[in-house]
Amino acid sequence: MKAPRALFFGIIFLSSLLPLNAYLVTYKEQFYRLYHLHYIQYPDDSMENIYWLERAAKADFANPLYALALIENETQWEKYRYLFMMHINLKLIEQYLYLGNKWNKRNAYFYNAPWKEQNLESLETAEKCFRTALYYWNDAREWAEKSLDRRFRWINLKNVQFWEDEAGKIEDGSLDYEKIIGRELGLLQTVREKFQAMDENTY
């Protein structure tokens, strides 16, 4: 009986001598790497991603050696930071839209009348998500505008060209979350009014 116990403690002792590969997550780039999409996006998945993206937005940038793009001078570094912040805000918008759509109701069917209050609460939650996404859109536009300064026109950052594409789409209006979110809020209000009009005679 003593031999297995000694073997067990011996294994524990030896494993404590092995190097650990864990590291402290501190910088924007590290938090951003924790963000990921799921095949089926449940509310908990969206909330997890929102947590990591918001942490990334608040954290400091890593040294340019560890940037997600090749950085060779100060001007590239400045453009990279603007694009990174724009991209983080765009990803936050996407996640809040995913989250809002989980609570949004596209129609107010007459047979939903018994659950009128629950549906109205669900719509209120969806609206909060959409309005939060709209807040991040304002930030994304500001960062995109900074990244498109004429000083950066001939600078292409390797590995993050799609961020530059996003900035270009914001500039030419082909990416306009204000319009998309406004349309969602308009539809939501129409559905809300239908639920509010329901009474005991509806169903």
Beta strands, then each sheet from edge to edge (+ up, - down):
end
